[in-house]
Amino acid sequence: MTDVRVLGEIAVLDDVGPPRRGRAYPAAGATSALLLPAALLLGGLLVWPVLRTLHASLTTPTEGFVGLTHFRTALGAPDAPAVVGRTLIWALLVPTLVTALGYLLAAASRRSTEGGLVRLILVVPIALPLVVTGVTFRLMYDPDPARGVATLLATRLLGRTADEAPQFLGPGLVTVSLMSAFVWAWVGLAVLVFRSALDALPPSLTDAVRAYGGNRRDVLWDAQWRPLLLRTVAVVFALVALGTARTFDLILIMAPGSVRDEASVLAVHVWQTSAGSTSGPAAALGVVWLAAVAVGMLVAALFVRQAWPPPRGPDPAVAAEQPAAPRWLTRLVAALAAIAWLVPLGVLIATSLHTPEDAAVRGWWAAAARPDAYQKLVRSDELQRALVFTLLLATVVTLAVLIVALLAAYPLAWLTGPTAQVTGVLLMGAAIVPVQVIAGPVNEVLGAVLSAGTARGLALVHIALGVPFAVLVLRNAFADLPAEQVRRARVSGRRWWSMVWWLARHNVRAVVAVAVLEFVQVWNDLVVGLLFSGPDAAPLGLFLYGQTRHFVANSGALAASSVIASLLPLLLVVLARRQLVAGLVSGRTR
């Protein structure tokens, strides 16, 4: 055992026993100091609000403890079973579709010479705010065939008149239409993850299976599915399933007010019930939602941590190798996917080139393109204020999240065994807490510490929500560095800030991934701004939401605003797409 002073504290270097990640670790004092900022943020704005919500679900201000009364009231409401059932359908059906399409398109684009362009097109929706996605698909599914291109095509294909046009945003089809928009927005991420997994598969596995007479099915099972794709499917499915809990923005924008109840899921219902306060039935419904998310997270963690199955012995019966899929077929699939993903973008851009008057009465194909909407927006003081405020907010939040996450990830990266696993699960749980559930208690904290509805309070909430995911990614990346290399850096006399900087420089991709995703998340946000902003803190998402209140009349200006709002996040994601995937998959999942 060797004692060396690190971070002003005594660090113990364990030179005995087998190599492990925790061979050199700071003492308790230094670790506490590094974790303090993250602990204060998460404790004050996540842990305490969750406990406060749980308390409110079981008590009343006058009667004290009331047991499950609030739960019976919330779940006994006439619309509660439909809302819960619809939420479960979202959590099961949509991830299945995204996972299947993601794998098929990743495999098709991998075999296609135009695969890079196809993947770039599929990535574009990832960067768009869900508000913009909702605007885009609401324009496509407009109930009037004179304005909605999807409605027009369906009407002609079915041989119906304009009065008999299918109502994609009507009570019967609104959920299906919302799901199609969500799948369009998320498939690109699944493609990138699957493509990264396929590229990581060593060709020697395929050669070995074929050498033993394996056919194409055996290659898929033994050289792809069992070694890597099983875990990748679990990761993608879990990621999308948890992502469906954040459909709030999409439903709020895309579903007309007359059918919003038919499209409502827990994300919207909790917001409608609580109105940002901490009431009993709303808190009970929020606890049900938290429990469902927690179960999903634990199941996902179980599959992600599942050990690789042992390799199966070669089959003595030599099967005839089946020919690979024809190249023309994979190219056709990739081309059709690219066209399908480009259509909504084309609709949004074409509508933005209408005059407000044309966009309100006719489709983009029936009028000449004119930049009137953009010219009017350029002179809009409200849009300029929203853009400047959101840019400053996203920049400040991103820098703060990076600093807090780097400090916290430094000591957490050296944990091993059950402690590391529990820490990872807790961070994952904190990263997916639905903000609507804890909005009331968070406003209570902001009112006590700062003042609710201010820019500082809004930034603080964004920072608290962004820290858990950032710590999780950076912790995994730091832990993947060779232990011997880290130990040499520690004993070389580096100060703590120098050590953190050294770790960041050796994990640039993970740092870039965290920075880009956090910036885009804040830039694209609607729900946090809706719950915690005030008159002097109005981000871009609220500006777009305000325009949707008279959707048809504002459709031209709204489309132009959506295009402007999408430019910066789209540029960041496209330029950093390789660093995003590499940074997110760097480090071992523990």
C-alpha positions as CSV (number, residue, x, y, z in Angstrom):
1,M,0.0,0.0,0.0
2,T,1.3,3.4,-0.9
3,D,0.0,6.8,0.3
4,V,0.1,9.7,-2.1
5,R,-1.4,13.2,-1.7
6,V,-4.1,13.8,-4.4
7,L,-6.6,16.7,-4.4
8,G,-5.1,17.8,-1.1
9,E,-6.1,14.5,0.4
10,I,-4.4,11.2,1.0
11,A,-5.1,8.8,-1.9
12,V,-4.4,5.1,-1.3
13,L,-2.8,3.2,-4.1
14,D,-3.6,-0.5,-3.8
15,D,-0.5,-2.3,-5.3
16,V,-1.7,-5.6,-4.1
17,G,-4.0,-8.0,-5.9
18,P,-5.3,-8.2,-9.4
19,P,-5.6,-5.0,-11.5
20,R,-8.9,-3.3,-11.2
21,R,-10.4,0.2,-12.0
22,G,-10.3,1.2,-8.4
23,R,-6.5,0.8,-7.9
24,A,-6.2,4.5,-7.1
25,Y,-9.0,6.5,-5.6
26,P,-9.3,9.8,-3.7
27,A,-10.1,9.9,0.0
28,A,-13.5,10.6,1.3
29,G,-12.9,14.3,1.8
30,A,-12.0,15.0,-1.8
31,T,-14.8,12.8,-3.1
32,S,-17.4,14.6,-1.1
33,A,-16.2,18.0,-2.3
34,L,-16.4,16.8,-6.0
35,L,-19.8,15.3,-5.6
36,L,-21.3,18.3,-3.6
37,P,-22.6,20.4,-6.5
38,A,-24.3,17.4,-8.1
39,A,-25.7,16.3,-4.8
40,L,-27.2,19.7,-4.0
41,L,-28.8,20.0,-7.4
42,L,-30.2,16.5,-7.5
43,G,-31.2,16.5,-3.8
44,G,-33.0,19.8,-4.0
45,L,-34.6,19.7,-7.4
46,L,-35.1,15.9,-8.0
47,V,-35.0,13.8,-4.8
48,W,-36.9,16.1,-2.5
49,P,-39.6,16.8,-5.1
50,V,-40.1,13.1,-5.7
51,L,-40.4,12.5,-1.9
52,R,-42.8,15.5,-1.6
53,T,-45.0,14.1,-4.4
54,L,-45.1,10.7,-2.7
55,H,-46.0,12.4,0.6
56,A,-48.8,14.4,-1.1
57,S,-50.2,11.2,-2.7
58,L,-50.8,9.7,0.7
59,T,-51.8,12.7,2.8
60,T,-54.1,15.8,2.9
61,P,-53.4,19.1,4.6
62,T,-56.4,18.7,6.9
63,E,-56.7,14.9,7.6
64,G,-53.1,13.8,7.4
65,F,-52.5,10.3,6.3
66,V,-55.3,9.0,4.0
67,G,-53.7,5.9,2.6
68,L,-54.6,5.0,-0.9
69,T,-57.6,7.3,-1.1
70,H,-56.0,9.6,-3.7
71,F,-54.9,6.6,-5.8
72,R,-58.5,5.3,-5.8
73,T,-59.8,8.7,-6.8
74,A,-57.2,9.2,-9.6
75,L,-57.5,5.7,-11.1
76,G,-61.3,5.7,-10.6
77,A,-61.8,8.7,-12.9
78,P,-63.7,7.9,-16.0
79,D,-60.8,8.6,-18.4
80,A,-58.0,7.1,-16.3
81,P,-58.1,3.5,-17.7
82,A,-58.0,4.8,-21.2
83,V,-55.1,7.1,-20.4
84,V,-53.1,4.3,-18.7
85,G,-53.8,1.9,-21.5
86,R,-52.8,4.3,-24.1
87,T,-49.6,5.0,-22.3
88,L,-48.8,1.3,-22.2
89,I,-49.5,0.9,-25.9
90,W,-47.0,3.8,-26.5
91,A,-44.4,2.1,-24.3
92,L,-44.7,-1.3,-26.1
93,L,-45.7,-0.7,-29.7
94,V,-43.7,2.3,-30.6
95,P,-40.3,1.0,-29.3
96,T,-40.9,-2.3,-31.2
97,L,-41.5,-0.4,-34.5
98,V,-38.5,1.9,-33.9
99,T,-36.2,-1.0,-33.0
100,A,-37.3,-3.1,-36.0
101,L,-37.0,-0.2,-38.5
102,G,-33.7,0.9,-37.0
103,Y,-32.1,-2.4,-37.5
104,L,-33.5,-3.0,-41.0
105,L,-32.5,0.5,-42.2
106,A,-29.0,0.2,-40.6
107,A,-28.4,-3.1,-42.3
108,A,-29.8,-1.8,-45.6
109,S,-27.8,1.5,-45.6
110,R,-24.7,-0.5,-44.6
111,R,-24.8,-2.5,-47.8
112,S,-25.8,0.4,-50.0
113,T,-23.2,2.7,-51.6
114,E,-25.5,5.6,-50.8
115,G,-25.7,4.5,-47.2
116,G,-23.9,7.6,-45.8
117,L,-26.5,10.0,-47.4
118,V,-29.4,7.8,-46.3
119,R,-28.2,7.8,-42.7
120,L,-27.7,11.6,-42.8
121,I,-31.3,12.0,-44.0
122,L,-32.5,9.7,-41.2
123,V,-30.5,11.6,-38.6
124,V,-32.1,15.0,-39.4
125,P,-35.3,14.5,-37.4
126,I,-33.3,13.7,-34.2
127,A,-32.2,17.3,-34.1
128,L,-35.6,18.8,-34.6
129,P,-37.6,20.0,-31.6
130,L,-40.7,17.8,-31.0
131,V,-42.6,21.0,-31.3
132,V,-41.4,21.3,-34.9
133,T,-42.1,17.6,-35.5
134,G,-45.7,18.2,-34.3
135,V,-46.1,21.2,-36.5
136,T,-44.8,19.3,-39.5
137,F,-47.1,16.3,-39.1
138,R,-50.1,18.4,-38.3
139,L,-49.5,20.2,-41.6
140,M,-49.3,16.9,-43.4
141,Y,-52.4,15.5,-41.7
142,D,-54.6,18.6,-42.0
143,P,-58.2,17.4,-42.3
144,D,-58.8,19.5,-45.4
145,P,-57.4,17.8,-48.5
146,A,-56.8,21.2,-50.0
147,R,-54.1,21.8,-47.3
148,G,-53.0,18.4,-46.0
149,V,-50.9,16.4,-48.4
150,A,-51.4,13.1,-46.6
151,T,-55.1,13.6,-46.5
152,L,-55.2,14.5,-50.2
153,L,-53.2,11.3,-51.2
154,A,-55.4,9.1,-48.9
155,T,-58.6,10.6,-50.3
156,R,-57.5,9.9,-53.9
157,L,-56.2,6.4,-53.2
158,L,-59.5,5.5,-51.4
159,G,-61.6,7.1,-54.1
160,R,-63.4,9.4,-51.7
161,T,-64.7,12.9,-52.0
162,A,-63.3,15.8,-50.0
163,D,-66.2,15.5,-47.5
164,E,-65.3,11.8,-46.9
165,A,-61.6,12.4,-46.5
166,P,-60.0,10.3,-43.7
167,Q,-59.5,12.3,-40.5
168,F,-55.9,11.5,-39.4
169,L,-56.3,13.9,-36.5
170,G,-59.8,12.7,-35.6
171,P,-60.7,10.7,-32.5
172,G,-60.1,7.3,-34.3
173,L,-56.7,7.9,-35.9
174,V,-55.1,10.7,-33.8
175,T,-53.0,8.2,-31.7
176,V,-51.8,6.4,-34.8
177,S,-50.8,9.7,-36.4
178,L,-48.9,10.8,-33.3
179,M,-47.1,7.5,-33.2
180,S,-46.0,7.9,-36.9
181,A,-44.6,11.3,-36.0
182,F,-42.7,9.9,-33.0
183,V,-41.3,7.0,-35.1
184,W,-40.1,9.4,-37.8
185,A,-38.3,11.4,-35.1
186,W,-36.6,8.5,-33.4
187,V,-35.7,6.0,-36.0
188,G,-32.5,7.9,-37.0
189,L,-31.1,7.4,-33.5
190,A,-31.8,3.7,-33.7
191,V,-30.1,3.5,-37.1
192,L,-27.0,5.2,-35.7
193,V,-26.8,2.8,-32.7
194,F,-27.3,-0.3,-34.8
195,R,-24.8,0.8,-37.4
196,S,-22.3,1.4,-34.6
197,A,-23.0,-2.1,-33.3
198,L,-22.7,-3.8,-36.7
199,D,-19.4,-2.0,-37.4
200,A,-18.1,-3.3,-34.1
201,L,-18.7,-6.9,-35.0
202,P,-15.4,-8.6,-35.9
203,P,-15.5,-10.1,-39.4
204,S,-13.7,-13.2,-38.0
205,L,-17.0,-14.2,-36.3
206,T,-18.7,-14.4,-39.6
207,D,-15.8,-16.2,-41.2
208,A,-15.8,-18.8,-38.4
209,V,-19.5,-19.5,-38.7
210,R,-19.2,-19.9,-42.4
211,A,-16.1,-22.1,-42.1
212,Y,-18.2,-24.6,-40.1
213,G,-20.9,-24.6,-42.8
214,G,-23.2,-22.0,-41.3
215,N,-25.8,-20.5,-43.6
216,R,-27.1,-16.9,-43.5
217,R,-29.4,-17.6,-40.6
218,D,-26.5,-19.0,-38.6
219,V,-24.4,-16.0,-39.4
220,L,-27.2,-13.7,-38.2
221,W,-27.7,-15.7,-35.0
222,D,-24.1,-16.7,-34.0
223,A,-22.0,-13.9,-35.5
224,Q,-24.4,-10.9,-34.9
225,W,-27.4,-11.5,-32.7
226,R,-25.8,-13.4,-29.8
227,P,-22.5,-11.5,-29.6
228,L,-23.8,-7.9,-29.8
229,L,-27.2,-7.3,-31.3
230,L,-29.2,-8.8,-28.5
231,R,-27.9,-6.2,-26.1
232,T,-28.2,-3.4,-28.7
233,V,-31.8,-4.3,-29.3
234,A,-32.4,-4.1,-25.5
235,V,-30.7,-0.7,-25.3
236,V,-32.6,0.8,-28.2
237,F,-36.0,-0.6,-27.1
238,A,-35.4,0.6,-23.5
239,L,-34.2,4.0,-24.7
240,V,-37.3,4.5,-26.9
241,A,-39.7,3.1,-24.4
242,L,-38.4,5.6,-21.8
243,G,-38.5,8.3,-24.5
244,T,-42.2,7.7,-25.0
245,A,-42.8,9.1,-21.5
246,R,-41.7,12.5,-23.0
247,T,-44.3,12.7,-25.7
248,F,-45.8,15.8,-24.0
249,D,-44.6,18.3,-26.6
250,L,-45.7,16.3,-29.6
251,I,-49.2,15.7,-28.3
252,L,-49.7,19.3,-27.1
253,I,-48.8,20.6,-30.5
254,M,-50.1,18.0,-33.0
255,A,-53.4,16.9,-31.4
256,P,-56.2,19.5,-31.9
257,G,-57.8,20.6,-28.7
258,S,-61.1,18.9,-29.6
259,V,-59.4,15.4,-29.6
260,R,-56.7,15.9,-27.0
261,D,-58.5,13.8,-24.5
262,E,-58.6,10.9,-27.0
263,A,-54.8,11.3,-27.5
264,S,-53.9,11.9,-23.9
265,V,-51.3,9.8,-22.1
266,L,-49.9,10.1,-18.6
267,A,-47.5,12.8,-19.6
268,V,-50.4,15.1,-20.6
269,H,-52.9,13.9,-18.1
270,V,-50.7,14.6,-15.1
271,W,-50.1,18.1,-16.4
272,Q,-53.8,18.7,-17.0
273,T,-54.7,17.4,-13.6
274,S,-52.1,19.1,-11.4
275,A,-51.7,22.4,-13.3
276,G,-48.2,22.6,-11.8
277,S,-49.4,22.2,-8.2
278,T,-49.0,19.4,-5.6
279,S,-52.5,18.1,-5.2
280,G,-53.5,14.6,-3.9
281,P,-55.0,12.8,-6.9
282,A,-52.6,14.4,-9.3
283,A,-49.7,13.4,-7.0
284,A,-51.1,9.9,-6.9
285,L,-51.3,9.7,-10.6
286,G,-47.7,11.0,-10.8
287,V,-46.5,8.3,-8.4
288,V,-48.1,5.7,-10.6
289,W,-46.2,7.1,-13.6
290,L,-43.0,7.2,-11.6
291,A,-43.5,3.6,-10.6
292,A,-44.0,2.5,-14.2
293,V,-41.0,4.4,-15.4
294,A,-38.9,2.9,-12.6
295,V,-40.0,-0.7,-13.5
296,G,-39.1,0.0,-17.1
297,M,-35.7,1.3,-16.1
298,L,-34.9,-1.7,-13.9
299,V,-35.9,-4.1,-16.7
300,A,-33.8,-2.2,-19.2
301,A,-30.8,-2.2,-16.8
302,L,-31.2,-6.0,-16.4
303,F,-31.1,-6.6,-20.1
304,V,-28.3,-4.1,-20.7
305,R,-26.1,-5.8,-18.0
306,Q,-26.9,-9.3,-19.2
307,A,-23.8,-11.3,-19.7
308,W,-22.9,-12.5,-23.2
309,P,-24.2,-16.0,-23.8
310,P,-21.4,-18.7,-24.3
311,P,-20.7,-19.4,-27.9
312,R,-22.6,-22.3,-29.4
313,G,-20.7,-25.2,-30.7
314,P,-20.5,-25.7,-34.4
315,D,-23.3,-27.8,-36.0
316,P,-21.8,-31.0,-37.4
317,A,-24.4,-30.9,-40.1
318,V,-23.1,-28.6,-42.9
319,A,-25.9,-26.5,-44.2
320,A,-25.9,-25.0,-47.7
321,E,-25.1,-21.3,-47.5
322,Q,-27.9,-19.1,-48.6
323,P,-27.2,-16.2,-50.9
324,A,-27.2,-12.7,-49.3
325,A,-30.0,-10.3,-50.0
326,P,-29.7,-8.9,-53.5
327,R,-27.9,-5.5,-53.5
328,W,-30.7,-3.9,-55.6
329,L,-33.2,-4.8,-52.8
330,T,-31.1,-3.2,-50.1
331,R,-30.6,-0.1,-52.2
332,L,-34.3,0.1,-52.9
333,V,-35.2,-0.1,-49.2
334,A,-32.6,2.6,-48.4
335,A,-33.9,4.8,-51.1
336,L,-37.5,4.4,-50.1
337,A,-36.7,5.2,-46.5
338,A,-34.8,8.3,-47.5
339,I,-37.7,9.6,-49.6
340,A,-40.2,8.8,-46.9
341,W,-38.1,10.7,-44.3
342,L,-37.6,13.7,-46.7
343,V,-41.3,14.2,-47.4
344,P,-42.3,15.8,-44.0
345,L,-39.2,18.1,-44.2
346,G,-40.3,19.1,-47.7
347,V,-43.8,19.8,-46.5
348,L,-42.5,22.0,-43.7
349,I,-40.1,24.0,-45.9
350,A,-42.7,24.4,-48.8
351,T,-45.4,25.6,-46.4
352,S,-42.9,28.2,-44.9
353,L,-42.6,29.7,-48.4
354,H,-46.3,30.6,-48.5
355,T,-47.8,33.9,-47.7
356,P,-49.9,33.6,-44.5
357,E,-53.0,34.1,-46.6
358,D,-52.1,31.3,-49.0
359,A,-51.1,28.9,-46.3
360,A,-54.4,29.3,-44.5
361,V,-56.6,28.4,-47.5
362,R,-54.6,26.2,-49.9
363,G,-51.8,23.6,-49.9
364,W,-48.2,24.4,-50.7
365,W,-48.5,22.8,-54.1
366,A,-51.3,25.2,-55.2
367,A,-49.5,28.6,-54.8
368,A,-46.2,30.2,-55.8
369,A,-43.4,30.2,-53.4
370,R,-42.8,33.6,-51.7
371,P,-40.5,34.5,-48.7
372,D,-43.1,36.8,-47.1
373,A,-43.3,34.8,-43.9
374,Y,-39.5,34.9,-43.4
375,Q,-39.4,38.6,-44.1
376,K,-42.1,39.3,-41.5
377,L,-40.3,37.1,-38.9
378,V,-37.0,38.8,-39.4
379,R,-38.6,42.0,-38.2
380,S,-40.3,40.3,-35.3
381,D,-38.9,41.6,-32.0
382,E,-40.6,38.7,-30.1
383,L,-38.8,36.0,-32.2
384,Q,-35.5,37.8,-31.8
385,R,-35.9,38.0,-28.0
386,A,-36.8,34.3,-27.9
387,L,-33.8,33.3,-30.0
388,V,-31.3,35.4,-28.0
389,F,-32.8,34.2,-24.7
390,T,-32.8,30.5,-25.7
391,L,-29.2,30.8,-27.0
392,L,-27.9,32.3,-23.8
393,L,-30.0,29.8,-21.7
394,A,-28.7,26.8,-23.6
395,T,-25.1,28.0,-23.5
396,V,-25.1,28.7,-19.8
397,V,-26.9,25.4,-18.9
398,T,-24.6,23.4,-21.1
399,L,-21.5,24.8,-19.5
400,A,-22.9,24.4,-16.0
401,V,-23.9,20.8,-16.7
402,L,-20.5,20.0,-18.1
403,I,-18.7,21.4,-15.1
404,V,-20.9,19.7,-12.5
405,A,-20.9,16.4,-14.4
406,L,-17.1,16.4,-14.9
407,L,-16.5,16.9,-11.2
408,A,-19.0,14.2,-10.2
409,A,-17.9,11.7,-12.8
410,Y,-14.3,11.8,-11.7
411,P,-14.7,10.1,-8.3
412,L,-17.7,7.9,-9.4
413,A,-15.7,6.4,-12.3
414,W,-13.5,4.4,-9.9
415,L,-16.4,2.6,-8.1
416,T,-16.6,-1.1,-8.7
417,G,-18.9,-4.0,-8.0
418,P,-22.4,-3.5,-6.7
419,T,-21.7,0.1,-5.6
420,A,-21.0,1.1,-9.2
421,Q,-24.1,-0.8,-10.5
422,V,-26.4,0.8,-8.0
423,T,-24.9,4.3,-8.8
424,G,-25.6,3.7,-12.5
425,V,-29.2,2.7,-11.9
426,L,-29.8,5.7,-9.6
427,L,-28.3,8.1,-12.2
428,M,-30.5,6.5,-14.9
429,G,-33.5,6.9,-12.7
430,A,-32.8,10.5,-12.0
431,A,-32.3,11.2,-15.8
432,I,-35.8,10.0,-16.6
433,V,-37.9,11.5,-13.9
434,P,-40.9,13.1,-15.6
435,V,-40.7,16.8,-14.8
436,Q,-44.5,17.2,-14.9
437,V,-44.8,14.9,-11.8
438,I,-42.5,17.1,-9.7
439,A,-43.4,20.5,-11.0
440,G,-45.3,21.6,-7.9
441,P,-42.5,20.7,-5.4
442,V,-39.9,22.2,-7.7
443,N,-41.8,25.5,-7.8
444,E,-41.9,25.4,-4.0
445,V,-38.1,25.0,-3.9
446,L,-37.6,27.8,-6.5
447,G,-39.9,30.1,-4.5
448,A,-37.9,29.5,-1.4
449,V,-34.4,29.8,-2.9
450,L,-34.9,32.2,-5.8
451,S,-38.2,33.2,-7.2
452,A,-40.4,31.2,-9.5
453,G,-40.8,32.2,-13.1
454,T,-37.3,33.7,-13.5
455,A,-34.5,33.0,-15.9
456,R,-32.3,31.9,-13.1
457,G,-34.9,29.4,-11.8
458,L,-35.5,28.1,-15.3
459,A,-31.8,27.6,-15.9
460,L,-31.4,25.8,-12.5
461,V,-34.2,23.3,-13.4
462,H,-32.5,22.6,-16.7
463,I,-29.2,22.0,-15.0
464,A,-30.7,19.7,-12.5
465,L,-32.5,17.7,-15.2
466,G,-29.4,17.5,-17.4
467,V,-26.8,16.5,-14.8
468,P,-27.7,12.8,-14.2
469,F,-27.4,11.8,-17.8
470,A,-24.2,13.8,-18.3
471,V,-22.7,12.1,-15.2
472,L,-23.7,8.7,-16.4
473,V,-22.1,9.1,-19.8
474,L,-18.9,10.7,-18.5
475,R,-18.6,8.2,-15.7
476,N,-18.7,5.3,-18.1
477,A,-16.2,7.0,-20.4
478,F,-13.8,7.7,-17.6
479,A,-14.0,4.2,-16.3
480,D,-13.1,2.8,-19.6
481,L,-9.6,4.3,-19.5
482,P,-6.8,1.8,-18.6
483,A,-6.3,1.8,-14.8
484,E,-2.6,1.9,-15.1
485,Q,-2.7,5.0,-17.3
486,V,-5.0,6.8,-14.8
487,R,-2.8,5.8,-11.9
488,R,0.4,7.2,-13.6
489,A,-1.5,10.5,-14.2
490,R,-2.5,10.6,-10.6
491,V,0.8,10.0,-9.0
492,S,2.6,12.5,-11.4
493,G,1.6,15.3,-9.0
494,R,-1.4,16.7,-10.9
495,R,-3.8,18.9,-9.1
496,W,-7.5,18.0,-9.1
497,W,-8.4,20.5,-11.8
498,S,-5.5,19.2,-13.9
499,M,-6.7,15.7,-13.4
500,V,-10.3,16.5,-14.5
501,W,-8.9,18.3,-17.5
502,W,-6.7,15.3,-18.3
503,L,-9.7,13.0,-18.2
504,A,-11.8,15.3,-20.4
505,R,-9.1,15.5,-23.0
506,H,-8.8,11.7,-23.1
507,N,-12.6,11.5,-23.6
508,V,-13.3,14.2,-26.0
509,R,-16.1,12.3,-27.8
510,A,-18.0,11.7,-24.6
511,V,-17.7,15.4,-23.6
512,V,-18.8,16.5,-27.1
513,A,-21.7,14.1,-27.0
514,V,-22.9,15.5,-23.6
515,A,-22.4,19.1,-24.6
516,V,-24.3,18.8,-27.9
517,L,-27.1,16.7,-26.5
518,E,-27.6,19.1,-23.5
519,F,-27.5,22.2,-25.7
520,V,-30.0,20.7,-28.2
521,Q,-32.2,19.5,-25.3
522,V,-32.5,22.9,-23.8
523,W,-32.9,24.6,-27.2
524,N,-35.7,22.2,-28.2
525,D,-37.5,22.3,-24.9
526,L,-41.2,23.1,-24.4
527,V,-42.3,21.4,-21.2
528,V,-39.8,22.9,-18.8
529,G,-40.4,26.3,-20.2
530,L,-44.1,25.9,-20.0
531,L,-43.9,24.8,-16.3
532,F,-41.2,27.1,-14.9
533,S,-40.8,30.2,-17.1
534,G,-42.2,33.6,-16.6
535,P,-42.8,36.9,-18.5
536,D,-39.1,37.7,-18.5
537,A,-38.0,34.1,-19.2
538,A,-39.8,33.1,-22.5
539,P,-37.8,30.5,-24.5
540,L,-38.2,29.6,-28.1
541,G,-40.5,26.6,-27.4
542,L,-43.1,28.9,-25.8
543,F,-42.9,31.3,-28.8
544,L,-43.7,28.4,-31.2
545,Y,-46.4,27.0,-28.8
546,G,-48.1,30.4,-28.8
547,Q,-48.3,30.4,-32.5
548,T,-50.1,27.1,-32.6
549,R,-53.2,28.4,-30.8
550,H,-54.5,29.6,-34.2
551,F,-52.9,26.9,-36.2
552,V,-54.5,27.2,-39.6
553,A,-54.4,31.0,-39.7
554,N,-50.7,31.0,-38.6
555,S,-49.5,27.9,-40.5
556,G,-47.3,29.8,-42.9
557,A,-45.6,31.9,-40.2
558,L,-45.5,28.9,-37.9
559,A,-43.7,26.8,-40.5
560,A,-41.2,29.5,-41.2
561,S,-40.6,29.9,-37.4
562,S,-40.1,26.1,-37.1
563,V,-37.5,26.1,-39.9
564,I,-35.6,29.0,-38.2
565,A,-35.8,27.2,-34.8
566,S,-34.4,24.0,-36.3
567,L,-31.3,25.4,-38.0
568,L,-28.9,25.5,-35.1
569,P,-29.7,22.1,-33.5
570,L,-29.7,20.5,-36.9
571,L,-26.3,21.9,-37.7
572,L,-24.9,20.7,-34.4
573,V,-26.3,17.2,-34.6
574,V,-25.2,16.7,-38.2
575,L,-21.7,17.9,-37.6
576,A,-21.3,16.0,-34.4
577,R,-23.2,12.8,-35.3
578,R,-20.2,10.6,-35.2
579,Q,-19.0,12.0,-31.9
580,L,-22.5,11.6,-30.5
581,V,-22.7,7.8,-31.2
582,A,-19.1,7.2,-30.2
583,G,-19.5,9.2,-27.0
584,L,-22.7,7.6,-26.0
585,V,-21.4,4.1,-26.4
586,S,-17.9,4.8,-25.0
587,G,-17.2,3.1,-21.7
588,R,-18.6,-0.1,-20.3
589,T,-22.2,-0.1,-19.1
590,R,-22.1,-1.1,-15.4
